[in-house]
Amino acid sequence: MAEAVAGSRVALARLLTMVERGGADSEAVAALSYRAPIPYTVGLTGAPGAGKSTLTDRLITTVRTGWPAVAGGEAAPLDQVAVLAIDPSSPFTGGAILGDRVRMQEHATDPTVFIRSMATRGHLGGLSLAVPDAIRTLGAAGMPVVLVETVGVGQMEVDVARATDTTVVVMNPGWGDSMQANKAGLLEIADIFVINKADRPGVKEARRDLEQMLDLSSLGTWRPPIVETVAAKGAGTEDLWEQVALHRAHLERDHLLESQRAGRLDDFLARVVAAMVERQVADLRASDRYSATMADVAAGVIDPYRAAAMLLGDA
């Protein structure tokens, strides 16, 4: 960890590999990273083909200019930024990961930018646990801002997005199939909407549909803004970053940032406990004691509930 804090990208990459693999090494990293400050995290998610990778690439350049002065605050520089490109479909290097890396090549030699492709591999609990661990590891290495880009729109992506402070949902003109997006839960978790590829027809209709949806929603003190971008041309990223800064200011002003993080941590701990219990059950099923007890259940000597209590040591 000391080498990563000192600026070694190789050491940081090794730490994230440990996080992905899980096991004792991952837990050792967590023992250090969870004592460090938490970076501000921005999740970018949406349907495949919405242009998230290109938007993330362009946003990196904007983020490097620092936090803009918003809501009466002062501009603040940012010396580093990290990107996690998440692909739950491939355990190694398949899928959109390679595309993400290619589109972000212009930042590959920038020592202030760290980009990491991440997949489930062997982590306890999969991506839903590996991503928060990776975010905390990046924070421990001194990254003040982490951008988390997901590939798809399934439940896993929703879970990943929920691990971030500000969630950006990216869509295109003619997004249309709102029901499918609603089923995925993306629209409900959005803090900011982005209509990317806004140089195409249908932008007004897409904005109108989103505004109507927001009018019918039960919103708190924050109404998700709608930002139009053309990521391929680098247009609109400044507006998007300003809205991220405004959302952060809103969370801090209303004392929501700490409470939301505490809620996420509570949920995360429960998932860690559940994953560990699941692993213990798997180990138990492989034991001779389980096989013998199962034989008694099959023979009608004992019922499953009594057997479970005996296996768990409650009887």
N, C-alpha and C positions, 0 to 999 in steps of 0.2 A: 504493500500500500504506500509506503514512504516514497518509492520510486515514482509511482503514479502521481502522487501529490507534487512531487518535484518537477513534473512535466513530461515524464517518459510515456509516450503513446504505446510503446511496446508493452510496458508493465501494465498499463490500463487495459489493453486488449487481452492480456493474460488473465487479469482479474475477471473480466466479463466472460471469458471462456469458462472459468471456474463457476461463475454464476449459472451459466447455461447448463453445464454438466450436472450441477447439483451435488449432493453428498457432503462429506465433511469439509472439503475445500470451500464449497459455497457458503456453508455455515460459518466458517472462519472469516470469510470476507464480510459476511453480514454482521458479525460481531464488532467489526470496526466501522463499517459504513453507516450503520444505524445510529452511531453516536455523532455523526457529522451533520452540518447544515443541509437542509433539503433544497435542491435546486428548483427553480420555477419551471414547471413542465407544461408544454403545449402539445396537445394531441391533434393530429390531422387525420381524419378518416372520411370515408365515403365510398361510393360504388367504384369498382374497377373501371379505369378509363376516364375518371373525372379529372385527371391531371394532378393528383396529389404529389407525386414525386417531383414533377417539374415545379409545382408551386413551392414545395419544401426547399428545393434547390435555390429558387429565387429568393425565398424568405430568409435563407441563411445569410445572404449578402445584406439584406435589410437589418436583420437582427444584429449583425456585427457593427452597425452604426450606433448601437446602444438603445437604451430605453428612451422613448420620446418624452418630452415634458407634457403631461396631461393632468387634468383634474387639479390644477394648482400646484402640481409637483414639479420637480426639476428633472432635466434630462440626466441620465446616468449612463456612463460607459459600460460596455461589456467586453471583457478581455478574451472570453472563450465562449464557444457554443458547441453542444453535442447533438447528434442526431441518432436516434434508434429507428432503423427500418425493420418493421416486424413482418415476418412471414410465417404464419402458423401451418402452412400447407407443406413446407419442405423442411426436413431435418438437417439439410446440409446447405446446398447452394442453388436450389432450383427456383422455379417460379419467378416472381417479379423482383426478387432480391437483386439479381444481376442487372435488371433494367434500372433499379434505383441507383445502384452504384455507378452505372455508366452515366446517368443523367447528372450525377453530382461530382463528376470527375474534376470540374474546374476548381473544386475545393480540396481535392485530394492532397495537394502539396501545401495547403495553408496550415501552419502550425497551430493556429487558433481555433481550428475546426476539427472535430473528431466525429467520424461517421462510422457507425457499426450496424451491420446486418445481423439480425437476431432471429433464431428459430427455437422451437421447443427443446429439441434434443432430450437430455435425460433429467431435466430439472424436476424436482419434487413439485407436483401440482401443475406442471406445464407452464405456458406463457403467462397465465393469470397471476402466477407467483413470481416467475422469473423477471418480468418487466419491472415491477416495483423494486425488486432487489437491484436490478441493473441501474435504475434511476438513482437509487441511493448510493450506489457505487460511484456513479459519475459525479454525484454531488460531493462525495468524500474526496474525489480527485480534483475538486476545485471548479467543476463546471457550474456556472450560475444559472444557465438556461439549457433545458433539454427539449428538443423537438422529437415527438414520437409519431412516426408515420405508420399507419396500418395499411394492409393490402386490400382486404375485402370488407364486407359489411355484415358478417355473421356475429353470433353471440360472443365469440372470442374477441373480435375487434371492439365490440361494445365494452367488454370487460377491460380491455387494454385502455380504451379511451377514458374510462372511469378512474383510471389510475393517474390522470393528469389534472392540473389545476384549471386549465382553460381548454375546452374541447371545441375544435373547429370542424364542422361538417361541410365537406366540399361536394358540390353537385354541378351539373351543367344545365344550360338552357334546354327545355324540353324534358326535364327530369321526370315529370309525369307520374311515374308509378309510385305515388306517395304511400300507398297502402303497403307495398313491399318494404319501403324504407322504414315505415312506422313499425312493422313487425320486427325489424331488426333492432329497433330501439334507438336508432341513431338520432332521429329528430327530437326525441325527448331529452337527450343528453347534450344537445348542442348549446354552447354558449355564444357561438358566432357561426353564422351561415356564410358560405362563400359560393357565389355563382361564378365558377371558372369558365374559361372560354367564352367570355362575355362579348366577344366580337361576332358571335354567331346569332342567328335569329332566335327569338323566343325568350330573350332576357326579361322583357317587361312582364310576360306571362308567368315566368318562373318566380319573379319577385312578388307579383300579385298573389300567386298561390301560397307562397311562404308567409306573406303578411296576413292573409286570411287564416292560415293555420295558426299563426301566433295570436291573432285576435280571438280565436276560439279556445286557446290553451289557458291553463291556470298558471300564470307567470308570477314570480315573486317580485323582488325589487329590481331585477335585471331583465330587460327585454332583449333577446339576442338580436344584434344588428345584422344586416345583410350587406355583404361587401361584394362588389363585382371586381373580378380580376381577369387578366389575360396573361397567365403565367408564362406562356411561350415567349411573350414580348416583355416580360418583367413588369407589366402594368398592374397597379393595384396593391402590390405587396406592402407599400408604405401605409396605405389605408388599413390593411389587415393588421399590421403590427401595431398601429395606433389603437385599434379596437382591442387587441390583446392587452395592451398597456392600460386601457380604460377599464377592462374587465378586472385586471389585477388590482387596480386602484379601488374599484368597487368592493372587491373581496376584502381588501385590507381595511378600507374605511369602515365597513360594516362588521368587521371582526369575523368574517366568514371564512377567510383562508385557513386560519388555525383550526376552526371547528370542522371544516370539511376535511382537512388533512387528518384530524383526530378520528373522524368517522370512517375514513378510508382505512386508517391503520387498524381500527377495531375490526372492520370487516376482513382485512388482510390477515390479522392474527387468527380469526376464526377459521379462515381458509387454510392457514398453515396447520392448525390443529387438526382440521378435517383430513388434510392430506397425510399427516403423520399417522392418524388413526387408520386411514385406509391402507397405508403401507404396513402397519402392524397387523391388520386383519389378513393381508396377503401373506405375511410371514407366518401367521398362525395357521392358515389353511395348509401351508406346506409342512406342518409339523405332524409327528406321529400321534400326539395327543388329540389333535383335531380329527385325524382319520379314525381313531378309536372311538371318539365321541360320536362322530358321524355314523359309524357302524351301529352304535347303540340306538341312535335316532331311527335309522332304517329298520332296525329289528323291533321297534316299538317299545324298547326298554325305557326310553326317556323321550319327552317331547322337545321340540326345537327350542322353546323358550328356557326351559330348565337347562338344556345343554349349553345355550349361549351364556347363561349366567355362570355356569360352571367354568366355561372356557375363559370368561372374563374375570374369574376369581371372585364373583359375588355370591357364591354358594358353596 
